Amino acid sequence: MIEPQPADVIAAVMALTPLSAVSDTDQRWQKVAAPTDWTAAHTVAHISDALVFYCGQVARRACHALPVVRNGRVGHPSEQLDNAVTSAHMLAGLLRDLGSERAWHPSGNADRAGWVAMAVTEILMHGYDAAQALEIDLQLPDVICDRTVSRAFPWVGPDYASSDRLLLAVTGRIEIQGVKQDPQWWWQSAPLQEWDGKPRQRTIQPRWS
């Protein structure tokens, strides 16, 4: 299995392109994007918030949590979608430069593959959330989902469903028999050789609202 690659981050965000077909004035942007409590518009904005936070951690090879750089900046949905693309390109470039070094994330001291897998998860699960509110059938890139699930959620058996559905199931978006629903799910962000063999669970509260 090929590890997640920086280019996967860009491919993941480009999979959200169908969302741009919805006008900024469409009221569906104000619908709640379950399972979050956010509107579809806020959910798309969060993708950039998360990716820019990742950029800061990776750029500085952080060994602790740095202050949030961008949190909930106001903008039209079309602008937020474009910001997500820009943020993805920024992060991909920083991850290419990261090489064999690592940077701190609350879920562990992540290597490049771990950061890619976390970023892809953020992009695709929240892109899916927004798409559901917007009544759009969003197709997730199967090969990238496969690499992401294998790296970030190694406890999830690959035989239960296609990799895109496994990613949605392990993050609580859909139900699949054999995939445990855990509201405290988390990533295996540190290298797989450091994994203890157990499903990861969140140990701190999210920083986002």
C-alpha positions as MATLAB code, in Angstrom:
seq = 'MIEPQPADVIAAVMALTPLSAVSDTDQRWQKVAAPTDWTAAHTVAHISDALVFYCGQVARRACHALPVVRNGRVGHPSEQLDNAVTSAHMLAGLLRDLGSERAWHPSGNADRAGWVAMAVTEILMHGYDAAQALEIDLQLPDVICDRTVSRAFPWVGPDYASSDRLLLAVTGRIEIQGVKQDPQWWWQSAPLQEWDGKPRQRTIQPRWS';
ca = [
       0.000    0.000    0.000;
       1.321    3.410   -0.995;
       1.349    5.872    1.899;
      -0.781    9.025    1.665;
       1.008   11.639   -0.434;
       0.899   15.474   -0.270;
      -0.849   15.515   -3.656;
      -3.733   13.619   -2.014;
      -4.643   16.793   -0.110;
      -5.123   18.687   -3.362;
      -7.021   15.831   -5.000;
      -9.333   15.654   -1.978;
     -10.202   19.349   -2.055;
     -10.789   19.238   -5.812;
     -13.390   16.539   -5.156;
     -15.469   19.302   -3.531;
     -15.809   21.167   -6.847;
     -19.497   20.154   -7.291;
     -20.357   22.290   -4.248;
     -19.422   25.403   -6.222;
     -22.472   24.866   -8.441;
     -24.662   26.141   -5.583;
     -25.117   29.906   -5.641;
     -23.956   31.990   -2.679;
     -27.539   33.194   -2.251;
     -29.028   29.684   -2.120;
     -30.681   29.168    1.266;
     -29.388   25.620    1.439;
     -26.055   27.059    2.577;
     -27.823   27.946    5.843;
     -29.051   24.390    6.468;
     -27.395   22.423    9.266;
     -24.704   20.093    7.958;
     -25.247   17.099   10.250;
     -23.709   15.555   12.256;
     -22.165   18.947   13.089;
     -24.207   21.841   14.469;
     -22.779   24.128   11.782;
     -24.437   25.437    8.654;
     -23.181   24.146    5.321;
     -21.428   27.491    4.813;
     -19.673   27.321    8.201;
     -18.697   23.713    7.533;
     -16.885   24.680    4.329;
     -15.186   27.566    6.146;
     -13.981   25.138    8.809;
     -12.005   23.189    6.207;
      -9.754   26.198    5.621;
      -9.577   26.858    9.366;
      -8.290   23.331    9.971;
      -5.875   23.261    7.036;
      -4.314   26.620    7.931;
      -3.877   25.414   11.511;
      -2.133   22.348   10.098;
       0.060   24.617    7.962;
       1.272   26.483   11.025;
       2.085   23.319   12.943;
       3.962   21.785   10.009;
       5.782   24.966    8.895;
       7.224   25.495   12.370;
       7.813   21.789   13.104;
       5.790   22.518   16.245;
       6.283   20.487   19.400;
       3.126   21.880   21.055;
      -0.134   23.575   20.053;
       0.351   26.948   18.369;
      -2.358   29.650   18.426;
      -5.094   29.225   15.836;
      -4.229   31.308   12.756;
      -7.669   31.411   11.140;
     -10.978   30.685   12.849;
     -14.368   31.347   11.274;
     -13.444   34.216    8.964;
     -16.583   35.602    7.315;
     -16.944   35.159    3.554;
     -19.345   33.961    0.889;
     -19.478   30.173    0.404;
     -17.813   30.454   -3.007;
     -14.929   32.343   -1.386;
     -14.673   29.765    1.383;
     -14.503   26.964   -1.180;
     -11.729   28.790   -3.003;
      -9.939   29.367    0.301;
     -10.083   25.628    0.929;
      -8.323   25.006   -2.397;
      -5.651   27.583   -1.562;
      -5.169   26.133    1.916;
      -4.826   22.633    0.492;
      -2.106   23.771   -1.921;
      -0.274   25.555    0.900;
      -0.378   22.475    3.109;
       0.681   20.128    0.314;
       3.753   22.276   -0.342;
       4.694   22.340    3.329;
       4.248   18.589    3.603;
       6.502   17.975    0.612;
       9.136   20.008    2.451;
       8.567   18.191    5.747;
      10.448   15.119    4.531;
      11.117   12.711    7.388;
      10.546   15.323   10.097;
       7.465   15.438   12.285;
       5.186   18.054   13.873;
       2.860   18.039   16.859;
      -0.870   17.439   16.618;
      -3.130   16.727   19.634;
      -3.604   13.176   18.364;
       0.136   12.518   18.180;
       3.493   13.603   16.787;
       2.545   13.224   13.140;
       4.778   12.383   10.204;
       4.023   13.482    6.645;
       1.683   10.574    5.881;
      -0.194   11.198    9.125;
      -0.700   14.882    8.322;
      -1.912   14.037    4.823;
      -4.390   11.477    6.154;
      -5.764   13.916    8.730;
      -6.123   16.683    6.152;
      -7.863   14.406    3.651;
     -10.244   13.245    6.380;
     -11.116   16.833    7.328;
     -11.704   17.816    3.717;
     -13.779   14.836    2.663;
     -15.900   14.276    5.775;
     -16.840   17.956    6.067;
     -17.244   18.228    2.309;
     -19.673   15.320    2.588;
     -21.497   17.049    5.465;
     -21.947   20.211    3.399;
     -22.969   18.226    0.313;
     -25.711   16.455    2.260;
     -27.139   19.795    3.372;
     -26.877   21.118   -0.178;
     -28.561   17.988   -1.563;
     -25.558   17.137   -3.738;
     -24.330   13.603   -4.379;
     -20.612   14.054   -3.718;
     -18.289   11.367   -5.068;
     -15.249   10.799   -2.851;
     -11.988    9.690   -4.541;
     -11.748    5.982   -3.772;
      -7.977    5.514   -4.088;
      -7.268    8.452   -1.782;
      -9.878    7.240    0.717;
      -8.197    3.825    0.649;
      -4.805    5.275    1.562;
      -6.363    7.546    4.187;
      -8.325    4.839    5.992;
      -5.347    2.464    5.993;
      -3.059    5.127    7.488;
      -5.332    7.062    9.863;
      -7.730    4.272   10.919;
      -5.711    1.038   10.705;
      -8.178   -0.798   12.966;
     -10.945   -0.589   10.344;
     -11.223   -3.779    8.303;
     -11.007   -3.059    4.554;
     -13.486   -5.820    3.639;
     -16.615   -4.274    5.173;
     -17.285   -1.753    2.383;
     -15.640    0.454   -0.217;
     -12.982    2.771    1.176;
     -15.046    5.941    0.681;
     -17.879    4.461    2.743;
     -15.416    3.230    5.364;
     -14.080    6.766    5.777;
     -17.611    8.080    6.271;
     -18.475    5.265    8.670;
     -15.455    5.566   10.950;
     -16.051    9.335   11.245;
     -19.715    8.800   12.159;
     -21.362    9.931    8.927;
     -22.963    6.625    7.922;
     -23.445    3.210    9.506;
     -21.790    0.052    8.199;
     -22.061   -3.293    9.912;
     -18.686   -4.190   11.397;
     -17.455   -0.588   11.760;
     -17.820    0.648   15.322;
     -19.519    4.036   15.791;
     -17.464    6.055   18.275;
     -18.241    9.759   18.770;
     -14.741   10.114   20.250;
     -12.956    8.708   17.172;
      -9.481    9.980   16.454;
      -6.617    9.479   14.064;
      -3.488    7.386   14.254;
      -1.383   10.383   13.310;
       1.998    9.137   14.529;
       3.730    6.533   12.321;
       2.008    3.156   12.156;
       4.946    1.409   13.812;
       4.048    3.369   16.956;
       0.389    2.279   16.931;
      -0.627    0.224   19.979;
      -3.119   -1.880   18.015;
      -6.210   -0.303   19.575;
      -8.741    2.138   18.049;
      -7.705    5.700   18.835;
     -10.033    7.898   20.912;
     -10.027   11.649   21.423;
      -8.379   12.728   24.670;
      -9.052   16.495   24.500;
     -11.971   18.607   23.366;
     -11.891   20.130   19.861;
     -10.681   23.714   19.580;
     -13.345   24.591   17.019;
     -16.851   25.934   17.548;
];
